């Protein structure tokens, strides 16, 4: 993760194919040094972020910092 720091701000995002990322809100919800996050596409995403797969299934970032099928 080139050029990333511990103080990077994280946001809740909706990720769809092909790698389209849309922020749920305009403001960040946390920082990488204090709050859990998940990594997708070399970017940090806050807890609650969702990946919507092509088949319609969803994967959600959980508070342990991992992606979980919902």
C-alpha positions as CSV (number, residue, x, y, z in Angstrom):
1,X,0.0,0.0,0.0
2,X,2.3,2.7,-1.3
3,X,2.1,6.2,0.2
4,X,-0.4,5.2,3.0
5,X,0.1,6.3,6.6
6,X,-1.4,5.2,9.9
7,X,-3.4,8.5,10.0
8,X,-5.2,7.8,6.7
9,X,-8.9,8.6,7.0
10,X,-11.3,5.7,6.3
11,X,-14.9,5.9,5.0
12,X,-17.8,3.5,4.6
13,X,-18.0,2.6,0.9
14,X,-20.0,0.6,-1.5
15,X,-17.8,-1.3,-4.0
16,X,-19.3,-2.7,-7.2
17,X,-17.8,-4.4,-10.2
18,X,-15.6,-3.4,-11.9
19,X,-13.9,-1.8,-8.9
20,X,-16.3,1.2,-8.7
21,X,-16.1,2.7,-5.2
22,X,-18.8,5.1,-3.9
23,X,-18.6,6.7,-0.5
24,X,-21.7,6.4,1.6
25,X,-21.1,9.7,3.3
26,X,-19.0,12.8,2.5
27,X,-17.1,12.6,5.8
28,X,-14.5,10.0,6.9
29,X,-15.7,7.9,9.9
30,X,-12.3,7.0,11.4
31,X,-8.5,6.8,11.0
32,X,-6.4,3.7,10.2
33,X,-4.3,4.1,13.4
34,X,-7.4,4.0,15.8
35,X,-10.2,2.2,14.0
36,X,-10.6,-1.2,12.3
37,X,-10.7,-1.3,8.5
38,X,-10.6,-3.7,5.6
39,X,-8.4,-3.6,2.6
40,X,-9.7,-4.0,-1.0
41,X,-8.1,-2.8,-4.2
42,X,-5.1,-1.5,-2.2
43,X,-7.4,0.9,-0.3
44,X,-8.6,1.0,3.2
45,X,-12.4,0.8,3.8
46,X,-14.1,1.4,7.2
47,X,-16.3,-1.1,9.0
48,X,-19.6,-1.4,7.3
49,X,-18.3,-1.1,3.8
50,X,-19.8,-3.5,1.3
51,X,-18.7,-5.3,-1.8
52,X,-21.6,-6.1,-4.1
53,X,-20.6,-9.1,-6.2
54,X,-21.7,-9.6,-9.8
55,X,-24.1,-12.4,-8.6
56,X,-25.8,-10.0,-6.2
57,X,-24.2,-11.4,-3.0
58,X,-22.7,-9.0,-0.5
59,X,-19.5,-9.1,1.5
60,X,-19.2,-6.7,4.5
61,X,-16.2,-5.3,6.4
62,X,-16.6,-6.4,10.0
63,X,-15.1,-5.0,13.2
64,X,-12.3,-7.5,13.2
65,X,-11.0,-6.0,10.0
66,X,-11.9,-8.8,7.7
67,X,-14.4,-9.3,4.9
68,X,-17.4,-11.5,5.7
69,X,-20.2,-12.8,3.5
70,X,-23.6,-11.6,4.5
